[in-house]
Amino acid sequence: MDSTEIDYTQLSFPDPPSDRPFVAINMVMSADGRTVIDGTERGLGSQLDQRLMRELRVHFDVVMNGGATFRASGTSARLNNPELERWRVDRGMTPSPIAAVLTRSGDLPPERRFFSDDGFEAVIYLSSAAPDSVRRKLESRGRPVVSVPEGKEAVAALDHMKRELGASRVLVEGGAMLNGELISRGLVDEYFLTLAPRITGGESAHPAVQWPGEPTASGIRQLEVVQATRSVGGEMFLRYRFQPVDM
Ligand SMILES: NC(=O)c1ccc[n+]([C@@H]2O[C@H](COP(=O)([O-])OP(=O)(O)OC[C@H]3O[C@@H](n4cnc5c(N)ncnc54)[C@H](OP(=O)(O)O)[C@@H]3O)[C@@H](O)[C@H]2O)c1
């Protein structure tokens, strides 16, 4: 398949596991394995990558980021395309997914559009480790704040999405720490990766997935390639499925 035929609205997904929503990650990365340039992901992917990112969102009930991505780039579930919104509405969905952010510090800048954009619903998952004063400050900004227990934040957030938001699919759009938290706990089903034909160089690593400690053979998670498409511009659009692990 070449990129003129690639249309992520046509994708289909397996049923979610019984105990949580189906979870997919979507990232763009340079050929030397970096996901950040000048502090954000902007500039790494092409317009085609942007289109596919929005087309992918149509299938999901929630689009989620970690707190650092919120601070660097903002968190939004917008599709910015009336045809994609209609695609969802025709299938009985809301025009846009719900936007979600997971944070321990509660350091979410108030000027971000997340707090003022009425084009999508949104929820903040705040670790119970955060002081009450932080929680009250966030609540005063108008978006619901859900407390998630310290040490089990990610799994509790997914549980809330399933039980309280009725979510059956969650799309995680980074960054690396949130991706790593979810993958290391066996909570991710698929991984969409755009490999940009670029070398960024630089000293800092900024991988697509990160969790504490050095990599070990026993920590490796095996992937199966579901789809691989090369664009005219040289990007590789990769879709992987995680093989189940006993955690
Ligand atoms: N290339 C791409 O596709 C792409 C995609 C997304 C992001 N990015 C870039 O990646 C960078 C950020 O990535 P990152 O890895 O540094 O950070 P990140 O994963 O976006 O966020 C990490 C933060 O998420 C929160 N978090 C994660 N696990 C948590 C848990 N179990 N409980 C509570 N909170 C938890 C914490 O937020 P608090 O710090 O608020 O406590 C933590 O510091 C940005 O520069 C962004 O632009 C690139």
The ligand as an ORCA input file, in Angstrom:
! r2SCAN-3c Opt
* xyz 0 1
  N       7.074     12.975     18.852
  C       5.904     12.726     19.405
  O       5.064     12.040     18.820
  C       5.563     13.301     20.742
  C       4.314     13.028     21.306
  C       4.020     13.542     22.561
  C       4.946     14.302     23.236
  N       6.138     14.571     22.658
  C       7.115     15.405     23.386
  O       7.544     14.656     24.515
  C       7.929     15.561     25.552
  C       7.284     15.123     26.856
  O       7.493     13.765     27.072
  P       7.939     13.224     28.508
  O       8.271     11.803     28.329
  O       8.974     14.147     29.059
  O       6.673     13.403     29.401
  P       5.124     12.918     29.325
  O       5.049     11.441     29.217
  O       4.381     13.748     28.364
  O       4.650     13.361     30.753
  C       5.248     12.830     31.926
  C       4.389     13.323     33.021
  O       3.125     12.652     32.982
  C       2.628     12.510     34.284
  N       2.644     11.106     34.627
  C       3.230     10.074     33.983
  N       3.010      8.935     34.651
  C       2.264      9.267     35.724
  C       1.708      8.535     36.801
  N       1.850      7.212     36.902
  N       1.011      9.207     37.719
  C       0.826     10.528     37.636
  N       1.324     11.292     36.651
  C       2.042     10.640     35.709
  C       3.582     13.299     35.174
  O       3.102     14.631     35.057
  P       3.525     15.873     35.974
  O       4.947     16.184     35.610
  O       2.559     16.934     35.581
  O       3.385     15.421     37.386
  C       4.900     13.094     34.423
  O       5.923     13.974     34.787
  C       7.470     16.932     25.107
  O       8.586     17.661     24.653
  C       6.530     16.666     23.958
  O       6.499     17.712     23.007
  C       6.481     14.074     21.453
*
